[in-house]
Amino acid sequence: MSFPNKEDRLVCWNHRDEYWKCLDESKSQTDCNEFRKKYEQFCPSQWVKHFDRKREYIKFKERLELEGYVPEEKKRTSV
């Protein structure tokens, strides 16, 4: 696979952003399917993996900042 040119990168990032915006608006995964398909179509698969992991990490960080750190043992005993 050749490296995407600037135009291709911008198209990819725009589709990624549209998909993430759909998810951020608390719509279900099925509501965002069309955005996901375009995101996967216009972005290299390795980029999709990377961006998906990045989003998970960003969401984890946001949760951590809001809720604070809860040790794993405490989680098990409180359930």
Secondary structure, 3 states (H helix, E strand, C coil): CCCCCHHHHHHHHHHHHHHHHHHHCCCCCCCCHHHHHHHHHHCCHHHHHHHHHHHHHHHHHHHHHHHCCCCHHHHHHHC
